Amino acid sequence: MLPAMTAEAAYLFAHAALRDAAYQLHLPSDRARLHHEALHLLERWLPAEQRENQALELAEHARRAQEGVTVVGNELPYKRLEYLRVAARRATRQFENRLAAALYREIAMQPLASPEDRARAWAEAGTLHWFVGLPEQALADHGAAVEASRPWPALHAFALIERGTTYRDLDRNSEAAKDLERALELARACGDKHLQLRALGNLCTVQQGNQTRISVAQLYAPVIRLAEETGDRRALGISMGQIAIGCLESGDHQAAEQSLRQSIAVLHEAGDPLNEAAMHCVLGDVLRRRNGPDPRAEAMAAIAAYREARRLNLRAGNVPQQATVELGLSLAYGSLGMVSECLNHGRAALLLLSELGNLGQLRTAQAEVSNELRRLGVGDPDSRLA
């Protein structure tokens, strides 16, 4: 038996039903005409900044104005495509990643989209699908971008960079290196230094491995030169952060912290919250792992760094990065002997990693959290984490 509806819910349901019924009473051609008129009025009276905010509604009016008519107004398909572009860019800026991904996919499938627009839209959709934790969809979109962009070397390089970084983040390094090396060749042939910078910087992250501090600094030296030459502060900040990771992996925690704090400052100045969050997370790792004179103070500082990473990442909506932050919080709380917090953040990290489908990272994370819980005297930690 269905639960009884409240008076308010019954009114709202009836209101929506009446609206839809009234809408359906119109002939399709009349509905199309009304949508066309609504589009015209909104375009006429809305200020430019409000038109951007209402771009999705305007695109829908343009779509519905084409339904049920024999001859479509010549401008309507183009207007729909343009408003979809505006809506997708706005959703991306607002970090509404699922909506932006859906809009870019729709742009890519529009018959009137140019081949260049189609390839770029597939690439953007792929990156956004990675952010929301859909790696297979991301790779499918990036694959479509790579195929669609082949006639245009610069655009093809861009698409290869996007797919290569996704392969890298899935630990498929041989495929990542192949895409990024080809992208670098194309970018150099085109003379596009910004594309060269992106291709080379991402390729270095694949090649970095467990190198020493000195070898990592040497690896990134050409990237830093290109970043300084092009004035790309964002790339400079990312390179500083990657050098810090090399310091961390070689055990030089002091140099890692110094480089990370410089990286965070540069990325903050460049307005890049996504990479700033990533570097705060690495800073948390540095503070958690080093053996300072006051381990408790180090753990508390690490938790503060992870929390700042989470705050920044909640806005950006990057699910893989969120999993890394939750894992760091779990281990940091564990080092303080706080079992419930260790368990809660550990469960959150494992859930996110299982959704991403990265079994290697999932197994490693589960082993780390289980070992920490076992150290704290928790019996059968694997079942507690399930």
N, C-alpha and C positions, 0 to 999 in steps of 0.2 A: 504494500500500500504506500502511495506517495505521500510525503509529508505535506501538511496544509501550508499554503503560501500565506505570507503576511499580506496585509492590505497594501503596503507599499510595493511589494514585489508583484502582486496581482495587477496593480495599476501600471507599473512599468512594463510588464509583459503585454498587457492589453494595448498600451500605447505603441509599443514596437510592432505588435501584430497589425494594428490598425494602419500604422504608417506603411508597412510593407504591402498590406492589402490595397491601400489607396494608390501606392506606386504601381502595382501590377495592373490596376484598372486602366492605366494609360496605354495607348498603343505604343509599340516599340519605337515607331518613328517620332511620336510625341515625346517620349522619354528622352530620346537622343537630342531632340530640339531643345528641351528644357536644360539638359546638361550643357549643351553648347552655349545657351544663353547665360547659364550660371558661370561658366568659364569666362565668357566675355565680360560679365559684370565684375567678377573677382579681379580679373586682370586690369580692368579700368580703374577700380576704386581702391584696391589694396596698395599701400606703399611698397616700394621695392623690397625692403627688409622683411615685411610681412608676407610678401609673395614667396620669399625663400622659406619662411617658416611653414607656409601652407602648400609647399610644392607637391607633397604627396596627394593632397586633396585635389589640386589642380590637374595633376597627372591622371587621377581617376575620372574627373569630369571629362578630360580629353578622350579617355578610353571609352567611356559610356556614350559619349556624343557620337561615336562611330558605329554603335550597335543598332541594328534594325533599320538602317538606311541603305538605299541602293548606291548612292554616290556620296562618298565621304569627302568632307571638306579637305582640300589639299593641305591645309596647314595643321590639321589635327594630329596626324601621326608624328609630325616633327615636334609639335608642342609637347605631346606626351613624352617623347624621348628626352627632350630638353628638361622637362620638369622631373623626370626620373633621375637624370644626372644630378640636378640640384638637390633633390631629396637624398640621394645616395651620399653626396659629399657632406651634407648637413648631418646625416646620421653617423657618418664616420667621425666627424669632428666632435659629436656628442657622445662618442663611444657606445652608440647603440648598434653593437656589432652584428647581432643576428639580423636586424632590419636592414642594415647597410649591405650585408652579404646577399640577402634576398633581392635587394634592389639592383645590385651590380649583376647578379645572374640574369635578372629580367632585362637589363640593358643589353647584356651579351646576346640574348636571344631575340632582340628586336630586329625585324627585317631591314629597317632603315638605318641601323647602326653601321657606321663605317667599319671596315676590317680592323683599323687601328683601335677604334673605340671598343670593338668586340674583344680584342686581345687584352686590352688594358682592363676592361671590366672583369674578364675571367680571372686575371691575375689578382685584382683587388678582392674579388669574392673568395679566392683561395686563401689569401692572407687572413681575411676576417674569419673564415671557417676554422682556420688553425687557432685563432685567438679564443673562439668559443668552444674549443675542444672537439672538433670534428676532423681529425687528421686525414681520413680516407677521402672525405669530401674535398678537403683542401688540396690534396694531391690530384684529384680528378679535375678540379677547376684549374690548377696550375698547368696540368697536362694540356687542357684545352687552350690555355693562353699560349703555351709554347708552340702548339701546332698552328694556331691562328696567326701568330706573329712572324712566321718564317720569312715572308717577303721583305720585312723591314728590320735591318740588322740591329738598330738601337733598341727597338721595341722587343725584338727577340732576346737581346741581352737582358733587358729588364725582366722578361718572363722567366728566363733561365735562372736569374738571381733569386727570384721569388720561390721557384721550385727547389732550387739548390739549398736554400736556407731551411725549407721545410724538411727535405731529406736529412739535412744535418741535425735538426732538432729531433728527428726520429732515429738518430744514430745510424743512419744509412750513409756512412761517410764516403764510400767509393762513388755512389751515385751523386752525392752532393758535390764532390770534387770535380767530377766530370762536367756537371752543369756549370759550376762556377768558373772553371778553367776556360770553357767555351765562351761564357759570357765575357770574361776578361779579354779574350782574343777579339771578340766582336767590338767591345767598347774601345779597345786600342785602335782597331781599324777605323772606327767612326771618329776617333779623336775626341770622344766625350769623356772628360776627366771625372765628372761626377759619377758616371756609370762605372768607370774604372775603379774609382774609390770604393763604391759599394761592392763590386765583384771581388776586388782584392781583399778588402776588409773581411768579408764573409769567408773567403777562401782561407785566410789566415786562421780563422776560428776552427776550420776543419783540420788544418795542418798542425795546429798548436800542440795537441796531445799533452804529454807530460814533460815538456821541455823545461829547461832551467830558466831562471829569471833573465839571464843575459841573452840566451838564445831567443826567448820570447820577445825581448826588447828589440833584438836585431830583426826578427820576423816582421814586427810591426813598424819598423823604421820607415819603409817606403809608404806605408799607409798614412803615417803621421805627416810625412812630407807632402803627400797629395792633399791631405786634409788642410794643412796650413796654406798650401798653394791655392786651393779653391775657397778658402775661408769657411770651411764646413766644421763648425764648432761641435756639432753633434757627433760627427765621425771621430773627431779628436777625443771627445769624452769617452766614446765607446772603446777606442784603442787604448786609452789610459786604463780603462777597466779591464781589458783583456790582458794587459801587461800585469795588472794586479793579480789576476787569476793565476798567471804563471808564477808570480812570487809566492802565492798561497800554496800552489802545488809543489814548489821546491822548498817549502818550509820557512820562507822569509816573511814572517807575519808583520813585522814592523814596516817593511817596504810595501807589502800588500795594502796595509791600512792607509799609508800615506798616499799611494797611487789612487786608491778607491775614493778617498775624500776629495782629491783633486778632480777625479772623474765625475763624482756626484755634483760638485760645484759647477763644472762646465756644462753638464747635461741639464742642470736646473736652469742655468742661464740661457741655454739653447731651447728651453721649453719642450723637453722630451721626457714626459713622465714615465713612459714605458721602460726606457733604458735606465732612467734614474732609479726606478723601482728595482730593476735587476741588480744594479750596483749596490743598493742598500741591502739586498738579500745576500750578496757575496760578502759585504762587510759583516753581516751577521755571522756568516760562516767563519770569517777570520777571527772575530772576537770569541766565538764559541770554541774554536779549536786550539787557540794558542794557550800556552801554560803560563799565565801571568801570575803575579804575586798574590792576587785576590781573585780566585776562580769564580766566586759568587758575583763579584762586581762585573767580571767579564761576561758572565751568563746574562746578567740583567741588561748590560749594554747591548748584547747580541739580541735579546728580546726586543729592545727598543728599536734596533735597526730593522728587524723582521717586521715589526708592527708598522714602521714607516713604509716599508716595501709593500705591505698589504694595503695600507691606506692609498698609496699611489696606484696600485694595481687594481683596486676595486673600481676606480674610475676608468682605467684603460680596459678592463675586462679580459685580461689574458689568462685563460684557464691553466695552461702548462706552468706559467710562472707562479700562479696561485698555489699550485701543488707543491712547488719547491719551497715557497714561503711557509706553508703549513708543516712541511717536514722539518724545516729548520726550527720552527717554534716548538714542535714536539720534542726534539732532541735537546733544545736549550732548557725547556721546562724540566725535562728529565734530569739534566745535570744539576738542577736545583732540588731534586727529590720530590717534585710536584707530580705525583702519579696521575691524577685525574686529568690535568692539563696535557700531560704527555700523551695519554690515551686519546683524548678528544681530538687534539691536533693531528695525531698519528692516523686516526681513523679518517679524518678529513682529507689528509694527503693521499692515503691509499685509495679512497673512493674516487678522487679526481684522477689519479693515475690509471685506475682501472677503466674509467670512462674514456680516457685518451687511448687506451689499448696498447700502451708501451710496456710490454711484459718485462723487458730488461730492467727498466727504471722501477717498475712496480716491485719486482723481486728484491732489488737492492734496497729500496726504501723500507720494505717490510722487514728485511733482515736487520737494518739499522735500528728501527723502532723496537723490534722484538728484543734485540740485545740490550737496549737501554732499559726496557721494562724488566728484563730478567735481572739486570744489575741492581734494580730497585727492589727486587724480591717478589715481583709479580709472577705468580704461577701460571703456566700455559699462556704466555702472552699472545701467541698467534690466534687462539680462540677468543681472547679478549678483544683483539683488534678486528675480528670478523664482523 
